[in-house]
Amino acid sequence: MTQFHIFIIRAILAAGFAVILSRMFYPDVNIIYVAGLGIILVGLAYFAEYLRNRKS
């Protein structure tokens, strides 16, 4: 799997989780905040991968 495919999978999952979490806890939040939450989730996924690969 290429890095681009991994990014697409992470972006789709982050968007899905961002929509679910925001609609569950803040139902009338603006879509801009949902997109921001998705971007943060993708960033956290890459940060976790960096921490995992740094140890080896």
Sequence and secondary structure as in RCSB ss.txt:
>XXXX:A:sequence
MTQFHIFIIRAILAAGFAVILSRMFYPDVNIIYVAGLGIILVGLAYFAEYLRNRKS
>XXXX:A:secstr
  HHHHHHHHHHHHHHHHHHHHHHH TT  HHHHHHHHHHHHHHHHHHHHHHHH  
